[in-house]
Amino acid sequence: MEEMAVDKRLGLFINHDLAGYEVPVHADIPHLDAFFVEEVDPAISPLKAKGVGELGLTGAAPAVANAVYNATGIRVRQYPITLDKFLDRLPVIT
């Protein structure tokens, strides 16, 4: 859903504020379960919290891109992967 659109002619961001930037809202996010790890960490932050949420997400976008490639045969290298980025390159079936 998120994309930084750039006017290539002027080199400026088109959606430079939240008015034109599509941000996921609560209804767009699936249910999440939070698990707390009870252990002592000597290098813990002053908030006494550790974040590992993004570690599991690093492979999600490339996996989706590979799934699109396997399904269509077209490699899309810009996120987000939307139909307009590969629809015109699909083969025409007559």
Secondary structure by P-SEA (a helix, b strand, c coil): ccccccccccccccccccccccccccccccbbbbbbbbccccccccccccccccccccaaaaaaaaaaaaaccccccccccccccccccccccc
